[in-house]
Amino acid sequence: MEAYCVKCKEKKEMKDAQEVEMKNGRKAMKGVCSDCGTGLYRILGKS
């Protein structure tokens, strides 16, 4: 899974990605940047 890293300023591969549910019930993927270790978060579609 890829997500935008604000530290690297480009899309990076997510390491240790796991699916989480936000407070509003939508699903998201949470992990860390494979290069710098910054936390990454990607909101998934409504399906």
C-alpha positions in Angstrom: 0.0 0.0 0.0 1.3 3.4 -0.9 0.6 6.7 0.9 2.0 10.3 0.7 4.8 11.0 3.1 4.9 14.7 4.1 8.5 14.5 5.2 9.8 12.9 1.9 7.2 14.9 -0.1 6.3 12.0 -2.4 4.4 8.7 -2.4 6.2 5.9 -0.5 5.5 2.3 0.3 3.9 1.8 3.7 5.7 -0.5 6.1 3.8 -2.4 8.9 0.5 -1.4 7.4 -2.7 -2.3 9.3 -6.3 -1.5 8.6 -8.0 0.6 11.3 -11.5 2.1 11.7 -11.8 5.8 12.3 -14.3 7.4 14.7 -16.8 8.1 11.9 -16.8 4.4 10.9 -14.7 4.7 7.7 -11.7 2.4 7.1 -8.1 3.6 6.8 -4.6 2.1 6.5 -2.0 3.1 9.1 1.7 2.4 8.8 5.2 4.0 8.6 7.3 5.3 5.7 9.8 2.7 4.5 12.5 5.4 4.1 12.3 7.9 7.0 10.0 6.2 9.5 7.3 8.9 9.6 3.8 7.8 10.4 1.6 7.4 7.3 -2.2 7.3 7.1 -4.4 6.6 4.0 -8.2 6.8 4.1 -9.8 4.0 2.0 -12.8 4.2 -0.3 -16.4 3.9 0.9 -16.9 0.5 -0.6 
